[in-house]
Structures are given as C-alpha cells and as structure tokens.
Amino acid sequence: MIEAVRVDFKVVTGQDVLNENPSPSGDPFFDNPKNVKEILRRKKGIETGKVKSTPFPEEIFSKLLDRV
C-alpha cells in the first residue's frame, strides 16, 4: 500500500533568512567570515590538543579585576 505524501514549500524572503550570527546581541564581529574562520581554527587546535591552556593563579585574576 502506498501512502500519499504531502510536501509543502515556503517562499523565503530576505526577512525569513536565518541569521547565522552566534552572538545574542548580533555583534557585527561575527558577520565577518575571516573572524569566524579564525575562531573555528583555534577551536580545532584546542580539540586536537595542538593548543593547551595555561591556568592562571587566582591572585592574577584578582589583580586584573582590581584594575577594572
């Protein structure tokens, strides 16, 4: 037995285009493909272990915050 399948299409206008900017505030920094590419490159480096984080002692953070 073959069932009927209905396929609906929606006309997409400029207002309906999905915003791919990951910033909740719409920061224009993320609209630049070079910036996004660099972020993804650095993320990949962290995931593959090529880049390692350096932990800072709590006192360094305190000094930095005192200057703000």
Residue pairs with C-beta under 8 A, 6 or more apart in sequence:
10 16
19 26
21 27
21 30
21 31
22 30
23 29
23 30
29 35
30 36
42 51
45 51
46 53
